[in-house]
Every structure is written in C-alpha cells, then in structure tokens.
C-alpha cells in the first residue's frame, strides 16, 4: 500500500461518489462494487486526491466516472498498463485498477499476466460477469463452455479462463474472490487487497442481470471459503483448482516485495523507467 | 452466507448510546439507498418509481434526523459505516440493489419497501426483547412502533397501486436485444 494519508475528518462512503449517475442496468452487481469501493476508501480514511482509479472499456469500466478520486477511463484492455505507468511515476498514490472479465482477461490478458509477474503495488478489481454486457451478450473468457445463447447456440465449447489460478501462477501477491452482493465481505476484501503490498487481484462475481439472469442464483451459491488463506502458492493453487468457483474470501497472501523503481546512479527517472520496462 | 443474504439478526445492545448509533446508521443507509434508487430509475426513465423512491428517501431522512437530534442530546458520535457489521449484506432497512428491474412498477417498488420496513421492525423488536437495559428497551420499542407506522403507510399506498399485469417486463424496444 502506498503512503496513505488519512483524511482529517473521515469522509462518508457517499462522499466519494462524483455525483454522476451510473447508467448500469438496475440490478447490475456493479452498483454494489461501486458502493464497496467507497466503503473501503471511507474505512481507510483515504483522501480522494491520494487515490486513482484506472479502467479500460466495458460496463464496469465506467466506474472511475462515478468516483471523486482521480480517474482514467482508458482504452480497451489497457487499464493495467495505464495503472502501472501511473504507479511507477506516482508511487505515493493508491492505485486501483478496475474493469471486467473481457477487458482484463481477453483484450488485456497479456497485461494481466505481466502485471502479476511485475508485482507493482496495485489493486486490480475485476467485476466478473462471464459475459460481454456492453456489446450485448457475447461469451467472454470466463463464460462456461456450454452457455447456450442466441449468439452462441450450444455454447462456445471453449474451456473457461481461470483467472485466480493464472494470477497465482504468474506471481500475484494477493489473490481473493468476492461476490458483489456480499457488501461487508467484499468491502473487507478490498481493504485487505489495498493494504497488502504488491499486485493484489480481486475477482468479484458481479451478476449481469440483463444477459445472464441465471446469475441471480449466485446469491444462493456463494459461501465463505471453508479455510483461511494460505501463504503457500502450491496449496493455494490446489484449493483454487478444486473449488467450484463460489468460495469467497482471501485465498492467498504472498510476501514478494513489490516492484519499485531503482534509479541508477547518475540516471534520471525517465531513462531508468525506459530500461526497466524494456521487453 | 446463503441464509444471511436475507435474514437479519439483531445485536444485543444494552445501552441507549449503542442503540442510537445503530438506529442512525440503519436509517441513513436506507435513505442513501433510496436516493440512489431514485436517481437510478430516473436515469432509466421510470419516473413514477423514481418519484416513489425519492419520497421514501425523504421519509427515512426525516427519521434519521430525529435520531441524530437524540444523539446530539446524549452526545453520541456518529461512527464509520464499516463498524456496523449487519448480519445481512446491508442494513435491515436497505433495499438490495439486485432486486430491481428498469420496468418495475410502483406496486413492485412498494413491495420492496414493505419488505424492508418489516425487517426494520423485526430488528428493533428483537433488540427490545433481548436487551437487559430498561431505557434501551423502551427506546427500541419506540423505534419498532415507528417502523410499524411505516409499514402501515406503505401498505396503504400499496392499496392505491394496481398490481403489475402479466408481461409487465415486456419491452417492444428492449435495450438488451441480441442482434
């Protein structure tokens, strides 16, 4: 977590909202995620000017506009590069990256892998609804292989992407799963994710009531993970790979030191940045 | 988590200060949610339901203001919302964001409100029954009675609204049409 400056007077969650009315569908899980982020910022007494929320494209990626923090609504799949650049340039900021499963795991999939590997001190919140909602219901990387729809009769037949396992294997320092309808639990998870140093990944199951009305059942399916988090990646991997995708809570906490920019003797920040980020 | 998604257990409170603190949080959270729902429905051009939610927000704000006055008299400070760990995902009087539809009718909206007013009554009623402090019991009973009044108002409004007809959610030009 960055050098957090608590507000002199703790702001209420609603005071972190920008006043722009969200245009998500009524019933969308993203409303709750917005609420949970504001509750987390309030509980941590963070000043809006010490926080930046960066997103890509998609329904959930509208979220920076609804917050009073700094925000950047970027291009599709490029939320993580933007957030990474910002964190390196302004390590004092608390940087939250937010978006959906399509933006994060398909268009931005490669960035996701390398962000986990690089381990910058960023919190990445993915509102996973297993569908491309903004473009009217195409299968996303996390859609079940047999999800039958007008656009994909009989389903895609493609094995879904497993974001938590991928994050773990790629080096994410904090891995958690939450459910948008579990306001207290998700708020706590976001707080812990921000506090944990390094790249924190939080998959929030956030129902798309318009294209995936079946996801209303998630409310009955989710449960608190039966065991506490582990610090052992192999144990975490085994647990994540064998659960049914509905265990909630912090699943893994690592202790890798987060990436920080080491300015070489005599070199300026810009040239150091260039060489550090060379592929 | 499953059962907790709708059920609300009340904490055991044995001081008026704690009760006021909880009651204020409950009313303010309900009010904030109604304001949010009013804006949300206005954004989706469902003006009737939007107005109804705004009216409910005023009602809850009035209640919250009354409790705030009592808090000031007793020098009770407002606590951070994170400190209230409701046993349901949110406060007992707060409408769940997942229960909405952009074409919902005032009748359906009032039914949601009724459900939450009844939960709020049950919350204060349980506190009154569980407390060992007489002053806390008396105040919790007063709050429970006020919630009963709200229940009556909402039920009265409900009688003036027609129940939704079959196909209420049909939309000839739906936003979610798959091309």
Interface residues (C-beta under 8 A of the other chain):
Chain A: X10 X12 X13 X14 X21 X22 X23 X25 X26 X27 X28 X29 X31 X32 X35 X39 X42 X43 X136 X137 X149 X150 X151 X179 X181 X182 X183 X184 X185 X187 X207 X209 X210 X211 X216 X219 X220 X221 X222 X223 X224 X248
Chain B: X1 X2 X5 X32 X36 X39 X40 X41 X42 X43 X44 X80 X81 X82 X85 X86 X89 X90 X96 X97 X98 X99 X100 X101 X102 X104 X175 X176 X177 X178 X179
